[in-house]
């Protein structure tokens, strides 16, 4: 009888360890997926902002030269 109680207690601990292990594996997988997705996305956003900066500078230079300013 005591063996049955010990065995069932160990089974419950082993099952909870498996669930904790699976959950941590899922969290690590999700973190890795987000990291690998965000890195290229941030590069795209940075390039878009650089392009907008160049365009804005050209527009301002055009406005400045059209109202008679010097370069």
C-alpha positions as semicolon CSV with decimal commas, in nm:
position;residue;x (nm);y (nm);z (nm)
1;X;0,000;0,000;0,000
2;X;0,281;0,240;0,087
3;X;0,451;0,150;-0,241
4;X;0,135;0,245;-0,433
5;X;0,125;0,586;-0,268
6;X;0,495;0,649;-0,337
7;X;0,458;0,539;-0,697
8;X;0,151;0,753;-0,761
9;X;0,324;1,052;-0,603
10;X;0,627;1,001;-0,825
11;X;0,405;0,968;-1,131
12;X;0,237;1,300;-1,052
13;X;0,573;1,470;-1,005
14;X;0,706;1,323;-1,327
15;X;0,398;1,435;-1,518
16;X;0,422;1,789;-1,380
17;X;0,793;1,796;-1,470
18;X;0,705;1,691;-1,824
19;X;0,440;1,962;-1,846
20;X;0,685;2,223;-1,713
21;X;0,947;2,101;-1,957
22;X;0,707;2,113;-2,249
23;X;0,587;2,459;-2,152
24;X;0,940;2,595;-2,125
25;X;1,025;2,438;-2,460
26;X;0,724;2,610;-2,615
27;X;0,824;2,944;-2,460
28;X;1,179;2,910;-2,589
29;X;1,046;2,822;-2,934
30;X;0,813;3,121;-2,939
31;X;1,094;3,351;-2,823
32;X;1,325;3,221;-3,093
33;X;1,054;3,263;-3,356
34;X;0,985;3,620;-3,248
35;X;1,355;3,702;-3,243
36;X;1,414;3,563;-3,590
37;X;1,110;3,751;-3,719
38;X;1,184;4,084;-3,554
39;X;1,547;4,114;-3,667
40;X;1,474;4,134;-4,042
41;X;1,164;4,343;-3,974
42;X;1,366;4,600;-3,781
43;X;1,617;4,621;-4,066
44;X;1,333;4,688;-4,312
45;X;1,192;4,963;-4,089
46;X;1,537;5,121;-4,051
47;X;1,589;5,121;-4,428
48;X;1,245;5,275;-4,485
49;X;1,320;5,552;-4,234
50;X;1,656;5,619;-4,401
51;X;1,482;5,647;-4,738
52;X;1,224;5,885;-4,595
53;X;1,503;6,098;-4,449
54;X;1,669;6,125;-4,790
55;X;1,339;6,218;-4,958
56;X;1,257;6,475;-4,691
57;X;1,601;6,631;-4,730
58;X;1,555;6,654;-5,108
59;X;1,212;6,815;-5,066
60;X;1,348;7,071;-4,822
61;X;1,640;7,152;-5,052
62;X;1,396;7,194;-5,342
63;X;1,174;7,428;-5,140
64;X;1,475;7,621;-5,020
65;X;1,613;7,667;-5,370
66;X;1,274;7,765;-5,512
67;X;1,232;8,049;-5,263
68;X;1,581;8,181;-5,344
69;X;1,798;8,027;-5,078
70;X;2,155;7,922;-5,130
71;X;2,290;7,570;-5,098
